[in-house]
Amino acid sequence: MRVRSLAGGIVGAVSMLLVGAQVMAHHSFSAEFDADQKVSLTGIVTKVQWTNPHVWFYINVKDKGTGQVTNWGAEMGAPHLLQRRGWRRESLKIGTEVTVNGFLARNGSHKVSARDVTLTATGNHPGQTLDAASSKDAENNPTAVN
């Protein structure tokens, strides 16, 4: 009986740790991004991570004044939300030029919460703008994430 009780306790503790890790991995929009700091970036896709809980992609953005290239990370919604909005895994390919409209990271890093993404002339659907299922929208409307 003691062995069964101990095993149950261990399973319960491990389950709580795993659930806690998932909750900590998922953040609120306002904890990481600033809704008052809007930005529009145009650059070339260098990497795409189509994973839960958020899809991330990275673009090289060239500063018009200095010519310096900076790699920016752009967070979008969950894969299933993006698919509902017309996205497919193949929508963003490395080498594609895109324009991202969104919100800057609070900590000053080169991250943005994407609100929408426009595929430019190098994309599969030139000029098409797709909703990025921003976590800002989910924070204001919790039913938007289901």
N, CA, C and O atoms as a GROMACS GRO file, in nm:
protein
  584
    1MET      N    1   0.081  -0.119   0.000
    1MET     CA    2   0.000   0.000   0.000
    1MET      C    3   0.086   0.126   0.000
    1MET      O    4   0.055   0.223  -0.069
    2ARG      N    5   0.195   0.123   0.080
    2ARG     CA    6   0.284   0.239   0.085
    2ARG      C    7   0.350   0.263  -0.050
    2ARG      O    8   0.369   0.378  -0.089
    3VAL      N    9   0.386   0.157  -0.121
    3VAL     CA   10   0.452   0.168  -0.251
    3VAL      C   11   0.357   0.234  -0.352
    3VAL      O   12   0.397   0.323  -0.427
    4ARG      N   13   0.232   0.188  -0.351
    4ARG     CA   14   0.132   0.244  -0.442
    4ARG      C   15   0.110   0.393  -0.412
    4ARG      O   16   0.098   0.474  -0.503
    5SER      N   17   0.103   0.428  -0.285
    5SER     CA   18   0.083   0.567  -0.244
    5SER      C   19   0.202   0.652  -0.286
    5SER      O   20   0.184   0.763  -0.335
    6LEU      N   21   0.323   0.601  -0.269
    6LEU     CA   22   0.443   0.672  -0.307
    6LEU      C   23   0.449   0.691  -0.458
    6LEU      O   24   0.483   0.799  -0.507
    7ALA      N   25   0.416   0.586  -0.533
    7ALA     CA   26   0.416   0.596  -0.680
    7ALA      C   27   0.314   0.698  -0.727
    7ALA      O   28   0.342   0.776  -0.818
    8GLY      N   29   0.197   0.698  -0.667
    8GLY     CA   30   0.094   0.797  -0.702
    8GLY      C   31   0.140   0.938  -0.674
    8GLY      O   32   0.113   1.029  -0.752
    9GLY      N   33   0.210   0.956  -0.564
    9GLY     CA   34   0.263   1.089  -0.529
    9GLY      C   35   0.368   1.136  -0.629
    9GLY      O   36   0.370   1.253  -0.666
   10ILE      N   37   0.453   1.045  -0.671
   10ILE     CA   38   0.558   1.080  -0.768
   10ILE      C   39   0.495   1.116  -0.902
   10ILE      O   40   0.534   1.216  -0.963
   11VAL      N   41   0.399   1.036  -0.948
   11VAL     CA   42   0.330   1.064  -1.074
   11VAL      C   43   0.260   1.200  -1.066
   11VAL      O   44   0.265   1.278  -1.161
   12GLY      N   45   0.196   1.227  -0.954
   12GLY     CA   46   0.127   1.356  -0.937
   12GLY      C   47   0.224   1.472  -0.940
   12GLY      O   48   0.197   1.574  -1.004
   13ALA      N   49   0.337   1.458  -0.873
   13ALA     CA   50   0.437   1.565  -0.869
   13ALA      C   51   0.495   1.592  -1.008
   13ALA      O   52   0.511   1.707  -1.047
   14VAL      N   53   0.526   1.487  -1.080
   14VAL     CA   54   0.580   1.502  -1.216
   14VAL      C   55   0.476   1.568  -1.306
   14VAL      O   56   0.510   1.655  -1.386
   15SER      N   57   0.351   1.528  -1.293
   15SER     CA   58   0.244   1.589  -1.374
   15SER      C   59   0.233   1.737  -1.346
   15SER      O   60   0.218   1.816  -1.440
   16MET      N   61   0.240   1.777  -1.222
   16MET     CA   62   0.232   1.918  -1.186
   16MET      C   63   0.349   1.996  -1.243
   16MET      O   64   0.332   2.109  -1.290
   17LEU      N   65   0.468   1.938  -1.241
   17LEU     CA   66   0.584   2.005  -1.298
   17LEU      C   67   0.568   2.026  -1.448
   17LEU      O   68   0.600   2.133  -1.500
   18LEU      N   69   0.518   1.925  -1.517
   18LEU     CA   70   0.500   1.937  -1.662
   18LEU      C   71   0.394   2.042  -1.696
   18LEU      O   72   0.413   2.121  -1.787
   19VAL      N   73   0.284   2.042  -1.624
   19VAL     CA   74   0.179   2.141  -1.647
   19VAL      C   75   0.232   2.280  -1.616
   19VAL      O   76   0.206   2.374  -1.692
   20GLY      N   77   0.306   2.295  -1.508
   20GLY     CA   78   0.363   2.424  -1.472
   20GLY      C   79   0.460   2.475  -1.577
   20GLY      O   80   0.462   2.595  -1.605
   21ALA      N   81   0.538   2.387  -1.635
   21ALA     CA   82   0.633   2.427  -1.740
   21ALA      C   83   0.560   2.477  -1.863
   21ALA      O   84   0.602   2.574  -1.926
   22GLN      N   85   0.448   2.411  -1.898
   22GLN     CA   86   0.371   2.456  -2.013
   22GLN      C   87   0.308   2.591  -1.989
   22GLN      O   88   0.307   2.676  -2.078
   23VAL      N   89   0.255   2.612  -1.869
   23VAL     CA   90   0.194   2.740  -1.837
   23VAL      C   91   0.298   2.851  -1.840
   23VAL      O   92   0.270   2.959  -1.891
   24MET      N   93   0.416   2.825  -1.786
   24MET     CA   94   0.521   2.927  -1.786
   24MET      C   95   0.572   2.954  -1.927
   24MET      O   96   0.612   3.067  -1.956
   25ALA      N   97   0.570   2.856  -2.014
   25ALA     CA   98   0.617   2.875  -2.150
   25ALA      C   99   0.522   2.964  -2.228
   25ALA      O  100   0.564   3.034  -2.321
   26HIS      N  101   0.394   2.964  -2.191
   26HIS     CA  102   0.296   3.047  -2.260
   26HIS      C  103   0.278   3.175  -2.180
   26HIS      O  104   0.242   3.170  -2.063
   27HIS      N  105   0.303   3.286  -2.242
   27HIS     CA  106   0.301   3.415  -2.174
   27HIS      C  107   0.183   3.499  -2.222
   27HIS      O  108   0.122   3.470  -2.325
   28SER      N  109   0.154   3.603  -2.148
   28SER     CA  110   0.053   3.697  -2.195
   28SER      C  111   0.123   3.798  -2.287
   28SER      O  112   0.243   3.821  -2.276
   29PHE      N  113   0.045   3.856  -2.378
   29PHE     CA  114   0.100   3.954  -2.471
   29PHE      C  115   0.167   4.068  -2.397
   29PHE      O  116   0.282   4.103  -2.426
   30SER      N  117   0.096   4.127  -2.300
   30SER     CA  118   0.146   4.247  -2.233
   30SER      C  119   0.270   4.221  -2.148
   30SER      O  120   0.342   4.315  -2.114
   31ALA      N  121   0.296   4.097  -2.112
   31ALA     CA  122   0.417   4.066  -2.036
   31ALA      C  123   0.542   4.078  -2.122
   31ALA      O  124   0.649   4.111  -2.071
   32GLU      N  125   0.529   4.053  -2.252
   32GLU     CA  126   0.646   4.053  -2.339
   32GLU      C  127   0.647   4.164  -2.444
   32GLU      O  128   0.754   4.209  -2.485
   33PHE      N  129   0.528   4.208  -2.490
   33PHE     CA  130   0.522   4.306  -2.599
   33PHE      C  131   0.447   4.432  -2.555
   33PHE      O  132   0.368   4.429  -2.461
   34ASP      N  133   0.474   4.542  -2.625
   34ASP     CA  134   0.415   4.671  -2.592
   34ASP      C  135   0.318   4.715  -2.701
   34ASP      O  136   0.360   4.745  -2.813
   35ALA      N  137   0.189   4.719  -2.668
   35ALA     CA  138   0.084   4.755  -2.766
   35ALA      C  139   0.099   4.899  -2.815
   35ALA      O  140   0.043   4.934  -2.919
   36ASP      N  141   0.172   4.983  -2.742
   36ASP     CA  142   0.191   5.122  -2.782
   36ASP      C  143   0.311   5.140  -2.874
   36ASP      O  144   0.333   5.250  -2.926
   37GLN      N  145   0.388   5.036  -2.896
   37GLN     CA  146   0.508   5.042  -2.979
   37GLN      C  147   0.487   4.963  -3.108
   37GLN      O  148   0.536   4.851  -3.123
   38LYS      N  149   0.414   5.024  -3.202
   38LYS     CA  150   0.387   4.958  -3.330
   38LYS      C  151   0.510   4.969  -3.419
   38LYS      O  152   0.586   5.066  -3.412
   39VAL      N  153   0.527   4.867  -3.504
   39VAL     CA  154   0.641   4.866  -3.595
   39VAL      C  155   0.603   4.796  -3.725
   39VAL      O  156   0.517   4.708  -3.726
   40SER      N  157   0.668   4.836  -3.833
   40SER     CA  158   0.654   4.769  -3.962
   40SER      C  159   0.794   4.738  -4.011
   40SER      O  160   0.877   4.828  -4.024
   41LEU      N  161   0.821   4.611  -4.038
   41LEU     CA  162   0.953   4.566  -4.081
   41LEU      C  163   0.942   4.491  -4.213
   41LEU      O  164   0.851   4.409  -4.231
   42THR      N  165   1.033   4.518  -4.304
   42THR     CA  166   1.039   4.443  -4.429
   42THR      C  167   1.175   4.375  -4.435
   42THR      O  168   1.278   4.438  -4.414
   43GLY      N  169   1.172   4.246  -4.465
   43GLY     CA  170   1.297   4.172  -4.471
   43GLY      C  171   1.281   4.036  -4.536
   43GLY      O  172   1.173   4.000  -4.582
   44ILE      N  173   1.391   3.964  -4.538
   44ILE     CA  174   1.399   3.832  -4.601
   44ILE      C  175   1.390   3.723  -4.494
   44ILE      O  176   1.464   3.728  -4.396
   45VAL      N  177   1.302   3.626  -4.513
   45VAL     CA  178   1.284   3.516  -4.418
   45VAL      C  179   1.411   3.432  -4.414
   45VAL      O  180   1.463   3.388  -4.517
   46THR      N  181   1.461   3.410  -4.290
   46THR     CA  182   1.582   3.329  -4.271
   46THR      C  183   1.554   3.196  -4.200
   46THR      O  184   1.632   3.102  -4.210
   47LYS      N  185   1.442   3.190  -4.126
   47LYS     CA  186   1.411   3.070  -4.048
   47LYS      C  187   1.263   3.071  -4.015
   47LYS      O  188   1.204   3.176  -3.990
   48VAL      N  189   1.201   2.951  -4.014
   48VAL     CA  190   1.060   2.937  -3.976
   48VAL      C  191   1.049   2.820  -3.878
   48VAL      O  192   1.098   2.711  -3.905
   49GLN      N  193   0.983   2.845  -3.762
   49GLN     CA  194   0.959   2.741  -3.663
   49GLN      C  195   0.809   2.724  -3.647
   49GLN      O  196   0.744   2.802  -3.577
   50TRP      N  197   0.754   2.625  -3.713
   50TRP     CA  198   0.610   2.599  -3.713
   50TRP      C  199   0.580   2.503  -3.599
   50TRP      O  200   0.561   2.383  -3.622
   51THR      N  201   0.575   2.554  -3.476
   51THR     CA  202   0.558   2.471  -3.357
   51THR      C  203   0.460   2.536  -3.260
   51THR      O  204   0.432   2.656  -3.270
   52ASN      N  205   0.407   2.458  -3.168
   52ASN     CA  206   0.323   2.510  -3.061
   52ASN      C  207   0.411   2.562  -2.949
   52ASN      O  208   0.522   2.511  -2.935
   53PRO      N  209   0.372   2.658  -2.868
   53PRO     CA  210   0.241   2.721  -2.872
   53PRO      C  211   0.233   2.838  -2.971
   53PRO      O  212   0.123   2.887  -2.998
   54HIS      N  213   0.346   2.883  -3.025
   54HIS     CA  214   0.347   2.993  -3.121
   54HIS      C  215   0.438   2.960  -3.237
   54HIS      O  216   0.543   2.897  -3.220
   55VAL      N  217   0.398   3.003  -3.355
   55VAL     CA  218   0.486   2.994  -3.471
   55VAL      C  219   0.578   3.116  -3.467
   55VAL      O  220   0.533   3.228  -3.445
   56TRP      N  221   0.705   3.092  -3.488
   56TRP     CA  222   0.803   3.201  -3.496
   56TRP      C  223   0.869   3.197  -3.633
   56TRP      O  224   0.892   3.090  -3.689
   57PHE      N  225   0.899   3.314  -3.686
   57PHE     CA  226   0.983   3.322  -3.804
   57PHE      C  227   1.079   3.437  -3.786
   57PHE      O  228   1.056   3.529  -3.706
   58TYR      N  229   1.188   3.432  -3.860
   58TYR     CA  230   1.295   3.530  -3.846
   58TYR      C  231   1.324   3.592  -3.981
   58TYR      O  232   1.323   3.524  -4.084
   59ILE      N  233   1.350   3.724  -3.980
   59ILE     CA  234   1.379   3.795  -4.104
   59ILE      C  235   1.502   3.883  -4.086
   59ILE      O  236   1.527   3.938  -3.979
   60ASN      N  237   1.579   3.895  -4.193
   60ASN     CA  238   1.690   3.990  -4.197
   60ASN      C  239   1.636   4.122  -4.248
   60ASN      O  240   1.584   4.131  -4.359
   61VAL      N  241   1.649   4.226  -4.166
   61VAL     CA  242   1.601   4.360  -4.199
   61VAL      C  243   1.722   4.451  -4.217
   61VAL      O  244   1.808   4.460  -4.130
   62LYS      N  245   1.726   4.518  -4.332
   62LYS     CA  246   1.838   4.607  -4.364
   62LYS      C  247   1.799   4.750  -4.329
   62LYS      O  248   1.698   4.802  -4.377
   63ASP      N  249   1.880   4.815  -4.244
   63ASP     CA  250   1.858   4.954  -4.206
   63ASP      C  251   1.887   5.043  -4.326
   63ASP      O  252   1.996   5.037  -4.383
   64LYS      N  253   1.789   5.126  -4.364
   64LYS     CA  254   1.804   5.210  -4.483
   64LYS      C  255   1.915   5.313  -4.467
   64LYS      O  256   1.980   5.348  -4.565
   65GLY      N  257   1.938   5.360  -4.346
   65GLY     CA  258   2.041   5.461  -4.323
   65GLY      C  259   2.182   5.406  -4.321
   65GLY      O  260   2.271   5.459  -4.388
   66THR      N  261   2.203   5.299  -4.246
   66THR     CA  262   2.338   5.247  -4.227
   66THR      C  263   2.369   5.126  -4.315
   66THR      O  264   2.486   5.094  -4.337
   67GLY      N  265   2.268   5.060  -4.365
   67GLY     CA  266   2.290   4.938  -4.444
   67GLY      C  267   2.314   4.815  -4.357
   67GLY      O  268   2.333   4.705  -4.409
   68GLN      N  269   2.313   4.834  -4.225
   68GLN     CA  270   2.335   4.722  -4.132
   68GLN      C  271   2.215   4.628  -4.134
   68GLN      O  272   2.100   4.672  -4.136
   69VAL      N  273   2.243   4.498  -4.134
   69VAL     CA  274   2.137   4.396  -4.135
   69VAL      C  275   2.120   4.341  -3.994
   69VAL      O  276   2.216   4.302  -3.928
   70THR      N  277   1.994   4.337  -3.948
   70THR     CA  278   1.960   4.283  -3.816
   70THR      C  279   1.857   4.173  -3.834
   70THR      O  280   1.762   4.187  -3.910
   71ASN      N  281   1.878   4.062  -3.762
   71ASN     CA  282   1.782   3.951  -3.767
   71ASN      C  283   1.677   3.972  -3.659
   71ASN      O  284   1.710   3.983  -3.541
   72TRP      N  285   1.550   3.976  -3.700
   72TRP     CA  286   1.437   3.996  -3.611
   72TRP      C  287   1.356   3.867  -3.600
   72TRP      O  288   1.339   3.795  -3.699
   73GLY      N  289   1.306   3.839  -3.480
   73GLY     CA  290   1.215   3.728  -3.459
   73GLY      C  291   1.074   3.780  -3.453
   73GLY      O  292   1.048   3.883  -3.391
   74ALA      N  293   0.982   3.711  -3.519
   74ALA     CA  294   0.841   3.751  -3.520
   74ALA      C  295   0.755   3.636  -3.468
   74ALA      O  296   0.757   3.526  -3.523
   75GLU      N  297   0.681   3.664  -3.362
   75GLU     CA  298   0.592   3.565  -3.304
   75GLU      C  299   0.454   3.577  -3.366
   75GLU      O  300   0.400   3.687  -3.379
   76MET      N  301   0.398   3.463  -3.405
   76MET     CA  302   0.260   3.459  -3.453
   76MET      C  303   0.181   3.369  -3.360
   76MET      O  304   0.233   3.322  -3.259
   77GLY      N  305   0.056   3.344  -3.392
   77GLY     CA  306  -0.030   3.258  -3.312
   77GLY      C  307   0.007   3.111  -3.328
   77GLY      O  308   0.107   3.076  -3.390
   78ALA      N  309  -0.078   3.028  -3.270
   78ALA     CA  310  -0.058   2.883  -3.277
   78ALA      C  311  -0.084   2.832  -3.420
   78ALA      O  312  -0.162   2.893  -3.493
   79PRO      N  313  -0.021   2.723  -3.459
   79PRO     CA  314  -0.039   2.670  -3.594
   79PRO      C  315  -0.185   2.651  -3.635
   79PRO      O  316  -0.222   2.685  -3.748
   80HIS      N  317  -0.270   2.598  -3.546
   80HIS     CA  318  -0.410   2.574  -3.584
   80HIS      C  319  -0.484   2.705  -3.609
   80HIS      O  320  -0.572   2.711  -3.694
   81LEU      N  321  -0.449   2.811  -3.534
   81LEU     CA  322  -0.513   2.942  -3.558
   81LEU      C  323  -0.469   3.001  -3.692
   81LEU      O  324  -0.550   3.059  -3.764
   82LEU      N  325  -0.342   2.984  -3.724
   82LEU     CA  326  -0.292   3.036  -3.852
   82LEU      C  327  -0.355   2.962  -3.969
   82LEU      O  328  -0.388   3.024  -4.070
   83GLN      N  329  -0.371   2.832  -3.955
   83GLN     CA  330  -0.434   2.754  -4.063
   83GLN      C  331  -0.576   2.801  -4.088
   83GLN      O  332  -0.621   2.804  -4.202
   84ARG      N  333  -0.648   2.836  -3.981
   84ARG     CA  334  -0.784   2.889  -3.997
   84ARG      C  335  -0.786   3.022  -4.072
   84ARG      O  336  -0.887   3.059  -4.132
   85ARG      N  337  -0.674   3.093  -4.068
   85ARG     CA  338  -0.664   3.224  -4.133
   85ARG      C  339  -0.598   3.216  -4.271
   85ARG      O  340  -0.566   3.319  -4.331
   86GLY      N  341  -0.578   3.095  -4.320
   86GLY     CA  342  -0.524   3.079  -4.455
   86GLY      C  343  -0.377   3.044  -4.466
   86GLY      O  344  -0.327   3.024  -4.576
   87TRP      N  345  -0.306   3.038  -4.353
   87TRP     CA  346  -0.166   3.002  -4.355
   87TRP      C  347  -0.148   2.853  -4.378
   87TRP      O  348  -0.232   2.772  -4.341
   88ARG      N  349  -0.037   2.819  -4.440
   88ARG     CA  350   0.008   2.680  -4.454
   88ARG      C  351   0.157   2.678  -4.419
   88ARG      O  352   0.223   2.782  -4.422
   89ARG      N  353   0.209   2.562  -4.388
   89ARG     CA  354   0.352   2.552  -4.357
   89ARG      C  355   0.438   2.611  -4.470
   89ARG      O  356   0.546   2.665  -4.445
   90GLU      N  357   0.388   2.601  -4.591
   90GLU     CA  358   0.464   2.646  -4.708
   90GLU      C  359   0.447   2.796  -4.735
   90GLU      O  360   0.510   2.848  -4.827
   91SER      N  361   0.365   2.865  -4.658
   91SER     CA  362   0.339   3.007  -4.684
   91SER      C  363   0.465   3.092  -4.670
   91SER      O  364   0.486   3.184  -4.748
   92LEU      N  365   0.547   3.062  -4.571
   92LEU     CA  366   0.672   3.135  -4.550
   92LEU      C  367   0.788   3.043  -4.583
   92LEU      O  368   0.809   2.940  -4.518
   93LYS      N  369   0.863   3.081  -4.682
   93LYS     CA  370   0.980   3.002  -4.719
   93LYS      C  371   1.105   3.087  -4.700
   93LYS      O  372   1.101   3.209  -4.716
   94ILE      N  373   1.214   3.022  -4.667
   94ILE     CA  374   1.340   3.092  -4.654
   94ILE      C  375   1.372   3.160  -4.786
   94ILE      O  376   1.361   3.100  -4.893
   95GLY      N  377   1.411   3.287  -4.778
   95GLY     CA  378   1.442   3.365  -4.898
   95GLY      C  379   1.327   3.453  -4.944
   95GLY      O  380   1.346   3.539  -5.031
   96THR      N  381   1.207   3.432  -4.888
   96THR     CA  382   1.090   3.512  -4.924
   96THR      C  383   1.097   3.648  -4.855
   96THR      O  384   1.133   3.656  -4.738
   97GLU      N  385   1.063   3.754  -4.928
   97GLU     CA  386   1.056   3.887  -4.867
   97GLU      C  387   0.915   3.908  -4.812
   97GLU      O  388   0.816   3.879  -4.879
   98VAL      N  389   0.908   3.960  -4.689
   98VAL     CA  390   0.780   3.986  -4.624
   98VAL      C  391   0.784   4.121  -4.553
   98VAL      O  392   0.890   4.174  -4.522
   99THR      N  393   0.665   4.175  -4.529
   99THR     CA  394   0.651   4.293  -4.443
   99THR      C  395   0.566   4.251  -4.324
   99THR      O  396   0.456   4.197  -4.340
  100VAL      N  397   0.618   4.276  -4.206
  100VAL     CA  398   0.551   4.239  -4.081
  100VAL      C  399   0.506   4.365  -4.010
  100VAL      O  400   0.586   4.456  -3.988
  101ASN      N  401   0.379   4.371  -3.975
  101ASN     CA  402   0.326   4.478  -3.891
  101ASN      C  403   0.297   4.418  -3.755
  101ASN      O  404   0.232   4.314  -3.746
  102GLY      N  405   0.344   4.483  -3.650
  102GLY     CA  406   0.321   4.428  -3.517
  102GLY      C  407   0.365   4.521  -3.407
  102GLY      O  408   0.363   4.643  -3.422
  103PHE      N  409   0.407   4.461  -3.295
  103PHE     CA  410   0.439   4.534  -3.175
  103PHE      C  411   0.574   4.491  -3.121
  103PHE      O  412   0.606   4.372  -3.118
  104LEU      N  413   0.655   4.588  -3.080
  104LEU     CA  414   0.791   4.562  -3.032
  104LEU      C  415   0.792   4.494  -2.895
  104LEU      O  416   0.699   4.506  -2.816
  105ALA      N  417   0.901   4.422  -2.870
  105ALA     CA  418   0.924   4.359  -2.740
  105ALA      C  419   0.951   4.467  -2.636
  105ALA      O  420   1.016   4.567  -2.666
  106ARG      N  421   0.903   4.447  -2.516
  106ARG     CA  422   0.925   4.542  -2.407
  106ARG      C  423   1.072   4.553  -2.367
  106ARG      O  424   1.118   4.660  -2.326
  107ASN      N  425   1.147   4.443  -2.380
  107ASN     CA  426   1.285   4.441  -2.332
  107ASN      C  427   1.386   4.499  -2.432
  107ASN      O  428   1.506   4.496  -2.406
  108GLY      N  429   1.338   4.551  -2.544
  108GLY     CA  430   1.429   4.613  -2.641
  108GLY      C  431   1.498   4.515  -2.735
  108GLY      O  432   1.578   4.555  -2.819
  109SER      N  433   1.468   4.386  -2.721
  109SER     CA  434   1.529   4.287  -2.810
  109SER      C  435   1.467   4.297  -2.950
  109SER      O  436   1.365   4.364  -2.968
  110HIS      N  437   1.526   4.232  -3.044
  110HIS     CA  438   1.478   4.235  -3.182
  110HIS      C  439   1.370   4.130  -3.202
  110HIS      O  440   1.385   4.035  -3.280
  111LYS      N  441   1.260   4.149  -3.130
  111LYS     CA  442   1.144   4.060  -3.140
  111LYS      C  443   1.020   4.146  -3.161
  111LYS      O  444   1.013   4.261  -3.117
  112VAL      N  445   0.924   4.086  -3.230
  112VAL     CA  446   0.798   4.155  -3.256
  112VAL      C  447   0.684   4.054  -3.247
  112VAL      O  448   0.699   3.938  -3.287
  113SER      N  449   0.571   4.099  -3.196
  113SER     CA  450   0.449   4.018  -3.201
  113SER      C  451   0.380   4.059  -3.330
  113SER      O  452   0.331   4.171  -3.342
  114ALA      N  453   0.377   3.968  -3.426
  114ALA     CA  454   0.322   4.001  -3.558
  114ALA      C  455   0.171   4.012  -3.553
  114ALA      O  456   0.103   3.925  -3.498
  115ARG      N  457   0.119   4.119  -3.609
  115ARG     CA  458  -0.027   4.136  -3.621
  115ARG      C  459  -0.072   4.084  -3.757
  115ARG      O  460  -0.173   4.014  -3.767
  116ASP      N  461   0.004   4.120  -3.862
  116ASP     CA  462  -0.021   4.066  -3.995
  116ASP      C  463   0.110   4.061  -4.073
  116ASP      O  464   0.206   4.130  -4.040
  117VAL      N  465   0.110   3.980  -4.177
  117VAL     CA  466   0.229   3.960  -4.259
  117VAL      C  467   0.186   3.970  -4.406
  117VAL      O  468   0.092   3.904  -4.449
  118THR      N  469   0.258   4.054  -4.481
  118THR     CA  470   0.231   4.068  -4.624
  118THR      C  471   0.343   4.000  -4.701
  118THR      O  472   0.461   4.028  -4.680
  119LEU      N  473   0.303   3.910  -4.790
  119LEU     CA  474   0.400   3.843  -4.877
  119LEU      C  475   0.429   3.937  -4.993
  119LEU      O  476   0.336   3.977  -5.065
  120THR      N  477   0.554   3.972  -5.014
  120THR     CA  478   0.589   4.065  -5.121
  120THR      C  479   0.614   3.989  -5.250
  120THR      O  480   0.579   3.872  -5.261
  121ALA      N  481   0.673   4.055  -5.345
  121ALA     CA  482   0.689   4.002  -5.481
  121ALA      C  483   0.757   3.865  -5.487
  121ALA      O  484   0.736   3.791  -5.584
  122THR      N  485   0.837   3.829  -5.388
  122THR     CA  486   0.908   3.701  -5.394
  122THR      C  487   0.827   3.585  -5.338
  122THR      O  488   0.870   3.470  -5.346
  123GLY      N  489   0.711   3.613  -5.280
  123GLY     CA  490   0.631   3.508  -5.218
  123GLY      C  491   0.544   3.433  -5.316
  123GLY      O  492   0.536   3.467  -5.434
  124ASN      N  493   0.477   3.328  -5.265
  124ASN     CA  494   0.387   3.247  -5.348
  124ASN      C  495   0.265   3.326  -5.393
  124ASN      O  496   0.214   3.303  -5.503
  125HIS      N  497   0.218   3.417  -5.310
  125HIS     CA  498   0.099   3.497  -5.339
  125HIS      C  499   0.135   3.644  -5.320
  125HIS      O  500   0.102   3.702  -5.216
  126PRO      N  501   0.202   3.706  -5.417
  126PRO     CA  502   0.250   3.844  -5.402
  126PRO      C  503   0.138   3.940  -5.359
  126PRO      O  504   0.030   3.940  -5.417
  127GLY      N  505   0.168   4.019  -5.257
  127GLY     CA  506   0.074   4.119  -5.210
  127GLY      C  507  -0.029   4.068  -5.112
  127GLY      O  508  -0.103   4.148  -5.054
  128GLN      N  509  -0.036   3.938  -5.091
  128GLN     CA  510  -0.134   3.882  -4.999
  128GLN      C  511  -0.094   3.914  -4.854
  128GLN      O  512   0.021   3.894  -4.815
  129THR      N  513  -0.190   3.965  -4.776
  129THR     CA  514  -0.168   3.992  -4.635
  129THR      C  515  -0.250   3.893  -4.554
  129THR      O  516  -0.370   3.877  -4.575
  130LEU      N  517  -0.182   3.827  -4.460
  130LEU     CA  518  -0.248   3.728  -4.376
  130LEU      C  519  -0.242   3.771  -4.230
  130LEU      O  520  -0.142   3.824  -4.183
  131ASP      N  521  -0.351   3.746  -4.158
  131ASP     CA  522  -0.362   3.774  -4.016
  131ASP      C  523  -0.267   3.678  -3.943
  131ASP      O  524  -0.268   3.558  -3.970
  132ALA      N  525  -0.187   3.731  -3.851
  132ALA     CA  526  -0.088   3.649  -3.781
  132ALA      C  527  -0.139   3.593  -3.648
  132ALA      O  528  -0.060   3.537  -3.572
  133ALA      N  529  -0.268   3.608  -3.619
  133ALA     CA  530  -0.327   3.553  -3.496
  133ALA      C  531  -0.249   3.599  -3.373
  133ALA      O  532  -0.212   3.518  -3.287
  134SER      N  533  -0.224   3.729  -3.366
  134SER     CA  534  -0.144   3.789  -3.259
  134SER      C  535  -0.197   3.753  -3.121
  134SER      O  536  -0.318   3.745  -3.100
  135SER      N  537  -0.105   3.733  -3.027
  135SER     CA  538  -0.146   3.707  -2.890
  135SER      C  539  -0.210   3.831  -2.828
  135SER      O  540  -0.278   3.820  -2.726
  136LYS      N  541  -0.190   3.949  -2.888
  136LYS     CA  542  -0.258   4.071  -2.841
  136LYS      C  543  -0.408   4.056  -2.860
  136LYS      O  544  -0.486   4.091  -2.771
  137ASP      N  545  -0.449   4.004  -2.974
  137ASP     CA  546  -0.592   3.983  -2.999
  137ASP      C  547  -0.649   3.880  -2.904
  137ASP      O  548  -0.762   3.894  -2.856
  138ALA      N  549  -0.572   3.776  -2.875
  138ALA     CA  550  -0.618   3.672  -2.784
  138ALA      C  551  -0.633   3.725  -2.642
  138ALA      O  552  -0.724   3.685  -2.570
  139GLU      N  553  -0.544   3.816  -2.603
  139GLU     CA  554  -0.551   3.873  -2.468
  139GLU      C  555  -0.677   3.958  -2.453
  139GLU      O  556  -0.739   3.959  -2.347
  140ASN      N  557  -0.713   4.031  -2.559
  140ASN     CA  558  -0.831   4.116  -2.554
  140ASN      C  559  -0.960   4.037  -2.576
  140ASN      O  560  -1.067   4.081  -2.534
  141ASN      N  561  -0.949   3.920  -2.641
  141ASN     CA  562  -1.066   3.838  -2.673
  141ASN      C  563  -1.029   3.691  -2.651
  141ASN      O  564  -0.990   3.623  -2.747
  142PRO      N  565  -1.040   3.640  -2.529
  142PRO     CA  566  -0.995   3.503  -2.498
  142PRO      C  567  -1.057   3.397  -2.587
  142PRO      O  568  -0.997   3.291  -2.604
  143THR      N  569  -1.174   3.420  -2.643
  143THR     CA  570  -1.236   3.318  -2.729
  143THR      C  571  -1.166   3.310  -2.863
  143THR      O  572  -1.190   3.215  -2.937
  144ALA      N  573  -1.081   3.407  -2.897
  144ALA     CA  574  -1.011   3.407  -3.026
  144ALA      C  575  -0.908   3.296  -3.035
  144ALA      O  576  -0.864   3.262  -3.145
  145VAL      N  577  -0.867   3.240  -2.921
  145VAL     CA  578  -0.764   3.137  -2.923
  145VAL      C  579  -0.821   2.997  -2.933
  145VAL      O  580  -0.744   2.902  -2.948
  146ASN      N  581  -0.949   2.981  -2.927
  146ASN     CA  582  -1.006   2.846  -2.930
  146ASN      C  583  -1.043   2.803  -3.070
  146ASN      O  584  -1.093   2.692  -3.089
   0.00000   0.00000   0.00000
